[in-house]
C-alpha cells in the first residue's frame, strides 16, 4: 500500500489518499488544508534533511530516499519516499507544490543527525538569533556608563556588566519561549497557515516537533528563573531599583502574549511595551547596576534602538495579520491594516531619528560620531520603507524583515562605538 500526499509550496497538505490514511493514521479531513507535511517527520529530520530533499526534487525532477516517519499515535516506521514537483497550472506557469509517494519498508533506517542540526534546534526553540535586540541596548548602556559616568577603566565593574547582560539575554530568551507557548495554546500560531517563514508565526518549534507544548512551558520558566537568580544577586549588590527595572522588563516580556493582559492584543500597547523593554529599560538597568544612578539620559539613550526594535515587531506582524485577527491578536497591523501600517513604520523610524538627535544635543559635547550614526540609520530605514511600500502584501516583504533586524542591530552597535569614540 502506497501513500500519496500532495502539498503546496508552503507544505500545506492538499490531497491525502486512502493509503496515506492507513499508513499515517490520520483521516483526510484532519490534515487537508489544516496541517503541513512536516507533521509526518521527526523535527530534526525536518530541519536537517527536508529542505535538501525538496530542493533536489525541484532541480532534478524527483528525489528518492529512505527515512523515518511518525504516525498520528507517535510511533515511528521506516519508509521509502519519492518526491516530485507538481505544476497545477502547467510547467510554463511554474511549480506549485510537491507530491510524495511513500511506502513502508522492513529494513531499519538510520538517519544520522549532525551536531549542527542539534544546535540549530536549540537556536530555533529559543529564537536565539534575535538576542541582538537586547544585547545592543545593553552595550549602549555600558558604553554610556563607561565613558560618561565613571572615572577611568578601573571603576567599571566588568563582572556586574557581564552578569547583567547574561541576565537580560536569559530573560529575553525565556520571554520568547513563553510567547510561543501562549501563541500555540491560544491557537494563534495554528491559525497562521498562509506563511511558513522564520519571521512569521513564532518559532514553529512545537509544530515541527522540536519540543512539546509542556516542554516549552518548562523551558521558558527555567530561563526566566535563571534570569531571576542573576537579577536577585545584582539587586543585592546594587539596590532594589535593579530589581524593579528587571521586574518591569519581565512583566512586559511575559505579559506580551500571556492572558488575561495579552499586551499584543491591545492595539499598540504591545509595540509600546517592546520599545520600552528593548531600549530604555535595558540601558537604565545597566547604568544603575554599574553606577547606582538613575538619570533621564540613562533612559533616553536607549530609546532610539528600542523604537527600531519595535519596528522589527511591526514588520513581522504583516505576514501574520489575517491569522492574528481571527484569534483576537489585535496589534497595530490588525488594527490599522497593512497599507496604513507602512506609515506607522515610517513614523517610528523618524521618532528613532529625532530621539537620537535629542541624545546628541543633551550629552556633554556634540558627538559627531553619533550624528553620523543617526543619519546612516534613518537613511537605511528610508530604503527599507520604500521596499515595504512596494511589497507589504506579498512574500518579497521578507527582505524588509531581514533588513529591519539588521538596521536595529547595526544602529545599536554603532551607537555603542560612537559613545566610546567621543
Secondary structure, DSSP 8 states (H G I E B T S, - for coil): --EEEEEETT-BEEEE-HHHHHHH---HHHHTTT-BGGGGS-HHHIIIIIHHHHHHHHHHS-EEEEEEEE-TTS-EEEEEEEEEEE-TT-GGG---EEEEEEEE-SS-------HHHHHHHHHHHHTGGGGHHHHHHHHHHHHHIIIIISSSGGGS-HHHHHHHHHHHHHHHHHHHHHHHHHHHHTTHHHH--S---TTSSS--TTTTTSS-HHHHHHHHHHHHHHHHHHHHHHHHHH-HHHHHHHHHHHHHHHHTTSTTT-GGGSTTHHHHHHHIIIIIHHHHHHHHHHHS---HHHHHHHHHHHHHHHHHHHHHHTTTHHHHHHTT---HHHHHHHHHHHHHHHHHHHHHHHHHHHHHHHSSS--HHHHHHHHHHHHHHHHHHHHHHHHTTSGGGHHHHHHHHHHHHHHHHHHHHHHHH-
